[in-house]
Every structure is written in C-alpha cells, then in structure tokens.
C-alpha cells in the first residue's frame, strides 16, 4: 500500500498542494530584477527550506501519532493499516482481513455501520465518547479516502476518557441533586389528603424528567370546619432544592393563614408579603379557593395562576378567568376574590402550567385542550386526574413538573341524600327568639333520628349560640343546622363583625359562659367574618359510627 498516495487524499492536503503550486515561479518569469542564486545566498540569512508535507514518510508520522489510527478499504472494509497506538491499545492486527474479524472492537461499539455510511456518502462522520473494550472512551472520526477506483475509510480515534469521566461525575452529581430535590418536594407535599364531608378529592404530582426540572409545584386540601374546605395549588418559579424549600415554607404558611378563616384574597395578601420576606428574588403563582356547601360555589383568589376549570353535571366546562392578580412576591397589589359555581354533580380542576404549557404552542391552546379533555372525563376524581394527565401527554421524561388537584361535589340521591340534610330558621330577635330556636333545633334533630344524648347536646349548643348572638350581635340573624354522613354542624350568623372569643368567667359574672360551654361539649367550634359584614359562629359534633 502506497501511503504517500493515500495521504494525498486526506483532508487539507490537496488545498495545501494547490497553494504551493500557485506560488511557484516558472523559469519564463525570471527576468529583470531577479537575484541570481549565488548572490541571493549572500544577501539573505533565511533558514534552509523545510521538507514539504508530501515529502514526509506517512507511515512514520502515523506511527508516532498518539491517537489511534486504522485504515480500511473496500466494501467489506479490509484492514490495510493500524498505527502503533492502536496496537498498544488493542493488540496486533492482521492486514487484509475484513474489519468485522480484524477489528472486533469497532464492531462491539457499533462503528461498522458508520463505516458503510461514510464509504457510500463520501462524507466524514464523527461519533463522540464511545466506550471501547479496553475500558477507555474514544471519539471516532471516520474520513473517506480514495485511490483509483478503490475506496476506503481512515478511522481516527482520540482518547477522551478523562473528559467522559468528568462528564459522568457531573451527571451523577446532577442526579443526586435532583433526587434530593424530588425527595424534599414529595416530603413537603401532603402525604394523605384531607377528606371533606361534601367533596371527593384526588391529586397527583409528576416531577419533570430532566436533571433540573424539579420545581416548586404544590397543592393542599384544608378542612376549615363548619363544613367548609380550602383548596390551594401553587407553583414557585425556578428549579431545584431552593424552589422546593420555598414551596414548603409557602405551603406551611397557607395552612396557618387558613386557620384564621379569612377570605381568599386576604390570604393571598398575607402570602404576598411573606414571599417577599422569604426571598425577594423568588416569585410564585397560587390559587386559593374555599368551598361552602351551603353556597354551591367556589370563592377564590388568584395570584398570577392559571384559571380553575369546572365541569357541570351536563358536561359544560366553565373557565374562571377573573379576577387574577400578579404573582406572590411582587408586592404592592391588592388581590380580589371571585366565584364560580360548583353545584352537585360538578367537577373542578386546579393545575400548574406543566400540564398545559408546551414550547411550540400558545398557552391558551393548552388550556382549551384541557377543557376538551375535562368535558369528556367521567368517573372518580382519581380516574379524572389520570385521564387529564394522559391526555396532556405527560410522561416520565416530561420537561416540567406537573401538579393536578381534582375535586367533585357529588349529586346524592336515594338513601345517601338522607345523610346530607339542611335546615335553617330566621331569627327576628326579641325575647321569643331563644325559645323558638330551641324548639326548632329539637324538632329538626328529632326528625333526623339522632340519639338522645346527641339530640340534647345539639339543642344546648344551638341555644347558647343563639343567646350569644342575641346579646352581642345585630340583625339579621339565622340559625342553620346541617348534617353530613360524619358530623352535625350548628351555625348562627348575625350582622355584627366582632368575633367572639373564649374567656374564663368569674364566679360572680352573669354572662361569658356560652362560648365556653359550646367549646366544652362540641368536637370543634370557630367563627369567621362573612362577606358584606357580619359573622358566623359554628360548632360541630362527630356522629357515632353506624
């Protein structure tokens, strides 16, 4: 094999040869102004000319190259040459044998199809960081070469083991960081969702599949007492452990603020200030909603979050677009509350942007696709949740984390409807209001067939709450009794917004014992301000099983 002629076909050799030819001076051009050779030697101190590339012995050059070099020719890639570095790495090779036999290491790493492709196309190809049988990693460059009608491929392999190992260490570090973030994220999410009496709820969280995709998505369900339920979903901007840590702080704060039983917009107002204190450079979106079974709607406030979707019993999907304020952490904005119907038989969906946002689509298109999927989604909340995630194309390698919260307000009929009952009485005030309230409570609890002990406790609690409202409140006043399959709820509303508090009455005091009595006999009690002024004071009793 004439390696000098093969080298003439290597990339760049022809260009350098052409450049030298262009600068050669022909004898015809020697004329006036030319310096005789002898005189030129006397007038210049230039170094003697160096040998041209074509004059270098190719085999000697290739044998000294630290990279691995192999030359094959023909359609079956018969081995023509391997350099000393190749022999050192993989041992001696017999020239003339097909590459599959002579170079089994190339076959093992899947390089032979690439040789076919290079030979057919006449274009060089490179594969990066392939691990060879000797345990080291190489980057292979395959370059076509020709000699007459014979075609071949020059294989040039560079040892990149150090770079490959460094890259693997970096990937391992990123995997550990992601695993830490996912573990932290999942530990901060509710392990078991609270189960309200009137709602059926399911949720799912899917972390992003890329190394840095774990974010700050979260959701929560909080029972407020008196039959009301708070639902929250949010998304902290950013990725990694920091976003998950900020998410955990915001979720804890939401649960604390929810115990104050404030309207949704006031809860977001408090969260906005807290988010600024946690990290002034971190912002988050959030929706906080409250469901009251007596009102048949969701009252919500949004801080830059995506709209709630509600599917009614007929399959029509409503979108809660307004009002929406800026994200948490921006400051200087007053949030407002809105509402959307949630009647029996309805299904509501709260979600983060990972479910609907795609790089090549408008966000509204993703929301509309989710609306279409929700309109045909039936079954339990978990079934609906899984169907929505599948319809959005969320897989294990999804590039963003996804949180979805699905709640249903079941339409109860038949025997189940007897376990969920309501009764209300308008209190006109005056001396006769207290005995009317006691008689009303007694009649209702008797019709609901409660045990005698629970009947008496319920009448006593209703009497004390009404008496407290008559003494400290203002009209209009109302007594409401409500039962679910788990508890009895007694609530009194009036027009005064001063919330009662439990205090210790002195022996000589003639009042101040009503709330203390209610707190003692009831399973739970509380109070809240109502929209438009006024307050509601409630207590509840857990029903005996069976």
C-alpha distance (Angstrom), angle and dihedral (degrees) to the residues before:
residue distance angle dihedral
X1 . . .
X2 3.82 . .
X3 3.85 103.0 .
X4 3.80 92.2 -175.7
X5 3.78 90.7 62.6
X6 3.84 90.9 43.9
X7 3.80 90.0 51.9
X8 3.79 90.4 56.6
X9 3.81 86.7 67.5
X10 3.80 95.7 51.5
X11 3.85 116.6 111.0
X12 3.79 113.0 -82.6
X13 3.81 97.2 11.4
X14 3.78 94.7 97.8
X15 3.79 91.9 47.9
X16 3.79 92.4 52.0
X17 3.81 91.4 47.3
X18 3.82 90.9 50.9
X19 3.79 90.7 50.2
X20 3.78 91.3 53.3
X21 3.81 91.7 48.7
X22 3.82 91.3 52.9
X23 3.78 91.3 55.7
X24 3.81 97.5 46.0
X25 3.83 114.0 113.6
X26 3.80 114.8 -135.3
X27 3.79 121.8 -143.6
X28 3.84 90.6 -113.6
X29 3.78 90.0 64.7
X30 3.78 94.9 54.8
X31 3.78 105.4 105.4
X32 3.71 142.1 110.8
X33 3.74 114.8 4.5
X34 3.74 94.2 25.2
X35 3.78 117.4 131.2
X36 3.80 118.8 -132.9
X37 3.76 114.3 -116.1
X38 3.79 94.9 -114.6
X39 3.78 92.8 48.6
X40 3.84 91.7 45.6
X41 3.77 89.8 56.0
X42 3.79 89.2 54.4
X43 3.82 95.3 47.7
X44 3.86 100.5 47.0
X45 3.79 134.0 58.4
X46 3.83 95.1 -162.5
X47 3.81 119.1 143.9
X48 3.77 117.6 -105.5
X49 3.84 113.9 -88.4
X50 3.82 117.2 -87.2
X51 3.80 121.3 -129.4
X52 3.82 115.7 -89.1
X53 3.81 120.5 -115.7
X54 3.78 91.0 -107.6
X55 3.80 89.1 58.4
X56 3.84 93.8 56.1
X57 3.82 117.0 99.8
X58 3.82 102.9 -111.4
X59 3.79 96.6 -155.5
X60 3.80 91.8 53.9
X61 3.81 91.2 49.3
X62 3.82 95.2 47.9
X63 3.80 92.2 45.0
X64 3.80 89.9 57.9
X65 3.82 96.3 45.9
X66 3.85 109.4 109.3
X67 3.81 90.7 -143.5
X68 3.80 120.8 84.7
X69 3.81 113.4 -101.1
X70 3.80 129.1 -173.1
X71 3.79 130.0 170.3
X72 3.80 122.5 -155.3
X73 3.81 130.5 174.6
X74 3.76 139.4 -168.0
X75 3.80 131.9 33.1
X76 3.81 91.9 -66.7
X77 3.82 91.2 46.7
X78 3.79 98.5 -121.6
X79 3.77 112.3 -160.9
X80 3.81 114.7 -105.5
X81 3.79 102.5 166.6
X82 3.82 145.8 -8.4
X83 3.80 123.4 -170.6
X84 3.80 128.2 -128.5
X85 3.84 93.2 -96.4
X86 3.81 89.8 56.0
X87 3.81 91.1 49.4
X88 3.79 90.7 48.9
X89 3.80 91.4 52.1
X90 3.81 100.9 41.9
X91 3.82 107.5 9.6
X92 3.80 134.4 -112.3
X93 3.80 118.9 -28.6
X94 3.81 130.3 -156.8
X95 3.82 113.2 -123.5
X96 3.77 117.6 -131.2
X97 3.81 97.1 34.7
X98 3.85 120.5 116.3
X99 3.80 114.4 -95.8
X100 3.80 92.2 -113.9
X101 3.82 87.8 63.8
X102 3.78 102.1 27.6
X103 3.82 97.2 41.4
X104 3.84 105.8 32.0
X105 3.80 90.7 157.4
X106 3.82 90.1 65.7
X107 3.79 89.7 49.3
X108 3.80 90.7 50.4
X109 3.80 93.7 55.4
X110 3.82 91.7 45.1
X111 3.80 98.8 -110.0
X112 3.82 99.3 131.4
X113 3.85 95.2 79.9
X114 3.80 86.8 53.6
X115 3.81 90.0 55.4
X116 3.82 88.9 54.3
X117 3.78 90.8 50.3
X118 3.82 93.5 49.3
X119 3.80 92.1 47.3
X120 3.82 92.4 50.8
X121 3.82 98.5 42.0
X122 3.79 99.0 36.7
X123 3.81 89.1 -138.2
X124 3.81 126.7 118.3
X125 3.79 119.6 -113.0
X126 3.80 132.7 -164.6
X127 3.79 131.4 -158.6
X128 3.78 118.0 -167.1
X129 3.77 130.3 -135.0
X130 3.79 105.4 -12.1
X131 3.79 116.0 173.7
X132 3.81 111.0 -127.0
X133 3.84 127.8 -153.6
X134 3.80 90.5 -98.9
X135 3.82 88.1 67.1
X136 3.78 95.4 -110.7
X137 3.81 127.7 112.1
X138 3.80 123.3 -122.7
X139 3.76 138.1 -176.0
X140 3.82 108.6 -138.4
X141 3.81 124.2 -152.0
X142 3.79 116.2 -171.3
X143 3.83 115.3 -162.9
X144 3.82 125.2 -174.7
X145 3.82 117.2 -124.1
X146 3.79 129.5 -178.1
X147 3.83 138.0 -159.2
X148 3.75 114.1 -176.9
X149 3.77 108.6 -52.9
X150 3.82 92.6 -19.5
X151 3.77 119.9 97.8
X152 3.76 127.6 -160.1
X153 3.76 145.0 165.8
X154 3.78 128.9 -123.1
X155 3.82 111.2 -147.5
X156 3.79 114.5 -154.4
X157 3.85 116.8 -175.8
X158 3.81 123.4 -170.9
X159 3.79 120.2 -161.7
X160 3.84 107.9 -120.3
X161 3.80 97.8 162.9
X162 3.80 94.2 125.2
X163 3.80 91.9 50.7
X164 3.81 92.4 45.6
X165 3.79 92.2 50.2
X166 3.80 91.2 48.2
X167 3.80 90.4 49.9
X168 3.80 91.1 49.2
X169 3.80 91.0 50.3
X170 3.80 88.8 51.4
X171 3.81 91.8 49.2
X172 3.80 90.6 48.2
X173 3.80 90.0 51.1
X174 3.81 90.6 49.9
X175 3.81 90.7 48.6
X176 3.80 91.0 51.8
X177 3.79 90.7 48.3
X178 3.79 91.0 49.4
X179 3.81 92.0 47.9
X180 3.80 89.0 50.9
X181 3.80 91.2 49.8
X182 3.81 92.6 47.3
X183 3.80 91.4 48.5
X184 3.78 91.2 48.9
X185 3.79 91.4 45.1
X186 3.79 94.1 51.3
X187 3.79 93.0 44.3
X188 3.79 90.6 54.5
X189 3.81 93.9 49.7
X190 3.83 117.3 83.2
X191 3.77 108.9 -84.1
X192 3.82 91.8 -156.1
X193 3.79 122.5 20.5
X194 3.77 118.2 -128.1
X195 3.80 112.2 -111.6
X196 3.81 114.3 -136.0
X197 3.80 118.2 -155.5
X198 3.80 95.5 -120.7
X199 3.80 102.3 35.4
X200 3.77 136.3 63.4
X201 3.82 111.3 -149.6
X202 3.80 138.6 -173.5
X203 3.79 131.6 172.1
X204 3.78 139.3 -176.5
X205 3.78 136.6 -165.6
X206 3.81 122.9 -161.0
X207 3.83 116.7 -174.6
X208 3.79 118.0 -143.0
X209 3.79 116.1 -93.9
X210 3.81 98.7 -134.0
X211 3.78 123.1 86.7
X212 3.81 95.0 -104.4
X213 3.81 100.7 30.4
X214 3.81 98.9 100.0
X215 3.78 104.7 112.6
X216 3.76 141.8 168.2
X217 3.82 103.6 -82.6
X218 3.80 115.2 145.3
X219 3.79 143.2 162.8
X220 3.79 136.7 -171.4
X221 3.79 143.4 -177.2
X222 3.82 118.2 -147.9
X223 3.81 125.0 -175.0
X224 3.79 107.6 -143.4
X225 3.80 98.7 -170.3
X226 3.76 128.0 -112.9
X227 3.81 89.0 70.0
X228 3.81 94.2 -64.7
X229 3.83 124.5 127.7
X230 3.80 132.0 -161.9
X231 3.80 119.4 -148.0
X232 3.78 123.3 -168.6
X233 3.79 136.6 178.8
X234 3.78 127.7 174.1
X235 3.78 146.4 165.4
X236 3.80 125.7 -145.5
X237 3.79 110.9 -149.9
X238 3.79 113.6 -120.0
X239 3.79 137.5 40.7
X240 3.77 140.9 -96.7
X241 3.77 135.8 25.0
X242 3.81 94.5 -31.5
X243 3.81 93.1 57.7
X244 3.81 91.0 47.0
X245 3.83 91.3 49.9
X246 3.81 92.3 50.7
X247 3.79 88.7 47.8
X248 3.80 90.9 54.3
X249 3.79 92.0 52.3
X250 3.80 92.5 49.0
X251 3.80 92.7 47.6
X252 3.80 91.3 51.2
X253 3.79 90.2 48.5
X254 3.81 91.8 50.3
X255 3.80 91.1 54.9
X256 3.80 90.6 49.5
X257 3.81 93.8 48.1
X258 3.81 91.0 45.1
X259 3.82 89.6 61.9
X260 3.79 87.6 63.6
X261 3.83 86.6 64.0
X262 3.81 92.5 -136.8
X263 3.83 126.1 164.4
X264 3.83 113.0 -88.9
X265 3.80 95.7 -106.3
X266 3.81 91.8 53.2
X267 3.80 90.7 51.6
X268 3.82 90.2 52.9
X269 3.78 90.1 47.3
X270 3.80 89.8 57.2
X271 3.80 91.7 45.0
X272 3.80 91.1 51.2
X273 3.78 92.0 59.4
X274 3.79 92.4 44.0
X275 3.81 92.8 50.4
X276 3.81 89.7 55.4
X277 3.81 90.6 51.8
X278 3.81 93.6 47.7
X279 3.81 94.2 52.7
X280 3.78 124.5 -16.6
X281 3.82 90.0 -157.6
X282 3.80 95.2 52.1
X283 3.80 123.6 82.3
X284 3.79 131.0 -176.8
X285 3.77 138.5 -168.5
X286 3.80 120.3 -136.6
X287 3.79 143.9 172.4
X288 3.80 119.1 -156.2
X289 3.82 116.4 -171.4
X290 3.81 135.2 175.3
X291 3.79 124.9 -153.9
X292 3.81 118.9 -156.3
X293 3.83 112.0 -176.1
X294 3.81 90.0 -153.4
X295 3.81 91.7 60.8
X296 3.82 100.5 41.6
X297 3.81 95.0 -139.3
X298 3.79 145.2 86.3
X299 3.79 115.1 -112.9
X300 3.80 108.1 -158.8
X301 3.79 146.7 164.8
X302 3.80 125.1 -154.4
X303 3.80 129.7 -152.8
X304 3.79 102.4 -162.6
X305 3.80 92.7 -50.5
X306 3.79 130.9 137.4
X307 3.83 117.6 -88.0
X308 3.79 123.0 -89.8
X309 3.81 113.8 -113.4
X310 3.82 120.8 -146.5
X311 3.81 125.0 -169.9
X312 3.80 112.9 -160.5
X313 3.79 126.2 -149.7
X314 3.81 92.4 -87.4
X315 3.82 93.8 53.9
X316 3.81 97.5 -104.2
X317 3.81 112.2 141.0
X318 3.81 120.0 -144.5
X319 3.79 124.5 -162.9
X320 3.81 120.7 -145.5
X321 3.80 99.2 -145.5
X322 3.80 102.3 158.1
X323 2.93 144.4 92.5
X324 3.80 103.1 27.6
X325 3.81 123.9 161.9
X326 3.81 130.1 -169.3
X327 3.82 121.9 -74.2
X328 3.79 122.4 -79.8
X329 3.78 114.2 -87.2
X330 3.80 96.5 38.4
X331 3.83 94.8 94.5
X332 3.78 130.9 -164.3
X333 3.81 98.0 72.5
X334 3.80 132.2 110.4
X335 3.80 112.0 -139.3
X336 3.80 121.3 -148.8
X337 3.79 133.8 -155.6
X338 3.78 127.8 -120.3
X339 3.80 135.0 177.2
X340 3.78 141.0 -137.8
X341 3.84 126.9 -168.1
X342 3.80 117.6 -99.0
X343 3.77 104.6 177.9
X344 3.82 125.8 171.3
X345 3.78 109.5 -67.8
X346 3.82 93.6 30.3
X347 3.80 128.5 126.5
X348 3.82 123.2 -154.3
X349 3.81 126.9 -164.1
X350 3.80 126.9 -158.1
X351 3.83 115.6 -175.2
X352 3.80 145.9 160.3
X353 3.80 127.8 -115.6
X354 3.80 94.4 -98.3
X355 3.82 88.1 76.0
X356 3.81 96.7 56.6
X357 3.81 108.9 17.1
X358 3.82 119.2 95.9
X359 3.79 129.1 172.6
X360 3.80 95.3 -124.6
X361 3.81 98.1 39.8
X362 3.77 137.3 69.3
X363 3.81 114.2 -108.1
X364 3.81 92.0 -122.0
X365 3.79 89.3 57.2
X366 3.79 89.8 56.6
X367 3.81 92.0 49.2
X368 3.81 91.3 48.4
X369 3.81 90.2 50.7
X370 3.80 89.0 51.7
X371 3.82 89.8 50.4
X372 3.80 90.5 53.6
X373 3.79 91.0 48.7
X374 3.81 91.7 48.5
X375 3.81 93.0 49.4
X376 3.80 89.9 63.8
X377 3.80 98.2 35.3
X378 3.80 114.0 108.9
X379 3.77 135.1 162.2
X380 3.78 133.1 60.2
X381 3.82 120.3 -16.4
X382 3.81 90.7 -102.8
X383 3.80 91.6 51.9
X384 3.81 90.7 49.1
X385 3.79 90.5 47.5
X386 3.81 93.0 52.1
X387 3.81 92.5 45.8
X388 3.79 92.5 52.3
X389 3.80 92.1 49.5
X390 3.81 91.7 49.4
X391 3.80 93.3 45.9
X392 3.81 89.5 53.9
X393 3.81 90.5 55.1
X394 3.80 95.0 -118.6
X395 3.81 110.2 166.9
X396 3.78 136.6 166.4
X397 3.82 91.3 -86.5
X398 3.81 94.6 48.7
X399 3.80 110.3 144.5
X400 3.84 96.5 -131.6
X401 3.77 134.9 39.9
X402 3.80 118.3 -105.9
X403 3.80 132.1 -151.9
X404 3.81 122.3 -175.8
X405 3.82 128.8 -179.1
X406 3.82 118.3 -170.0
X407 3.81 123.1 -172.9
X408 3.78 130.6 -179.5
X409 3.79 130.3 -163.0
X410 3.82 100.2 -152.4
X411 3.79 120.7 -139.6
X412 3.79 101.7 -130.2
X413 3.79 121.3 -154.4
X414 3.77 136.2 166.1
X415 3.82 118.9 12.9
X416 3.83 91.7 -9.2
X417 3.78 90.8 62.3
X418 3.82 90.0 61.9
X419 3.81 89.1 61.9
X420 3.82 92.3 58.4
X421 3.80 111.8 56.2
X422 3.81 137.1 154.5
X423 3.79 133.3 -160.3
X424 3.84 128.9 174.5
X425 3.82 137.4 -175.8
X426 3.80 127.4 -164.6
X427 3.82 110.5 -134.7
X428 3.79 112.9 -146.8
X429 3.80 94.4 -171.2
X430 3.74 128.9 -124.1
X431 3.74 133.0 101.6
X432 3.81 93.7 -57.0
X433 3.83 95.6 57.0
X434 3.81 96.4 83.0
X435 3.84 97.3 52.9
X436 3.83 90.2 43.3
X437 3.79 89.9 53.2
X438 3.82 92.2 49.5
X439 3.79 92.2 48.7
X440 3.80 91.8 47.4
X441 3.81 93.1 49.3
X442 3.80 91.9 47.1
X443 3.81 93.0 50.4
X444 3.80 93.8 47.4
X445 3.80 95.1 47.3
X446 3.78 90.4 47.6
X447 3.81 91.4 52.2
X448 3.79 89.4 50.4
X449 3.82 88.0 55.4
X450 3.76 97.2 -126.7
X451 3.82 119.1 171.3
X452 3.79 115.1 -92.1
X453 3.80 94.3 -108.9
X454 3.81 93.5 51.3
X455 3.81 89.5 43.6
X456 3.80 92.1 56.1
X457 3.81 93.9 44.7
X458 3.81 90.7 50.0
X459 3.82 92.8 50.2
X460 3.81 90.6 48.3
X461 3.81 93.0 49.7
X462 3.82 92.1 47.8
X463 3.77 90.6 49.5
X464 3.81 94.0 50.9
X465 3.80 94.2 46.3
X466 3.81 91.9 48.9
X467 3.79 91.8 46.9
X468 3.81 90.7 50.9
X469 3.80 90.8 49.7
X470 3.81 92.5 48.1
X471 3.79 91.3 51.5
X472 3.81 100.9 41.5
X473 3.80 106.1 17.8
X474 3.79 137.9 69.7
X475 3.82 132.6 -133.4
X476 2.95 141.2 -52.4
X477 3.81 94.8 66.5
X478 3.77 130.0 174.9
X479 3.79 136.5 -178.3
X480 3.80 115.8 -151.2
X481 3.79 127.1 -174.2
X482 3.78 120.0 -168.2
X483 3.76 133.4 176.0
X484 3.81 131.1 -165.8
X485 3.76 130.5 179.0
X486 3.81 88.5 -86.4
X487 3.80 110.9 31.4
X488 3.79 150.1 15.8
X489 3.82 115.2 -123.8
X490 3.82 124.0 -162.2
X491 3.81 118.6 -171.2
X492 3.80 133.8 177.1
X493 3.83 121.8 -168.5
X494 3.81 129.2 -169.8
X495 3.80 139.8 165.7
X496 3.82 99.0 -100.0
X497 3.82 117.2 94.5
X498 3.82 98.3 -156.9
X499 3.80 106.3 114.0
X500 3.82 117.6 -137.5
X501 3.77 121.0 -122.3
X502 3.73 132.2 -159.5
X503 3.79 113.1 -108.8
X504 3.76 137.9 168.7
X505 3.83 112.1 -103.6
X506 3.79 118.9 -144.5
X507 3.82 118.3 -125.9
X508 3.81 91.4 -105.5
X509 3.82 96.1 48.8
X510 3.78 116.3 110.1
X511 3.84 93.9 -158.3
X512 3.79 140.9 21.9
X513 3.79 97.5 82.8
X514 3.82 100.7 94.1
X515 3.82 98.9 85.5
X516 3.83 90.5 40.5
X517 3.80 89.9 55.1
X518 3.80 92.0 48.1
X519 3.81 92.0 48.1
X520 3.81 89.9 50.6
X521 3.81 99.1 49.9
X522 3.81 100.1 34.3
X523 3.81 128.3 75.3
X524 3.78 90.9 -130.4
X525 3.81 139.8 -9.3
X526 3.79 138.9 -175.5
X527 3.78 147.0 151.6
X528 3.78 137.9 -134.8
X529 3.77 140.2 178.9
X530 3.79 115.9 -104.2
X531 3.83 127.2 -138.2
X532 3.79 113.1 -87.5
X533 3.82 93.6 24.0
X534 3.76 131.7 -59.8
X535 3.76 133.1 78.4
X536 3.78 143.5 -108.9
X537 3.81 123.8 -139.6
X538 3.78 116.8 -166.3
X539 3.78 143.4 172.4
X540 3.79 132.9 -173.8
X541 3.78 138.6 -155.4
X542 3.79 124.2 -152.7
X543 3.79 110.4 -125.3
X544 3.80 119.3 -127.8
X545 3.79 113.5 -104.0
X546 3.79 114.2 -99.3
